[in-house]
Amino acid sequence: MFLAEEAAAATSTYSTFDIYVLIFTLVIAIGFIRQLIQPKRNYFAVGFAGVALLVFGIMDVVMIKGW
């Protein structure tokens, strides 16, 4: 029983989908920065990208802690 618990704790939760999540977070960050540097800003797009970046950032942190 003890060895089974130790093996389960050592198992990683890494998935190939994690790479896509990280890449998508990078794309959202690029879009957010591009919206901020524009002289004429679309505030809806800035807010939407900011919330999406916050959600994906938190999701990335939780995902990487699980590796």
Secondary structure, DSSP 8 states (H G I E B T S, - for coil): -HHHHHHHHH-----THHHHHHHHHHHHHHHHHHHHH-SS--HHHHHHHHHHHHHHHHHHHHHHHT-
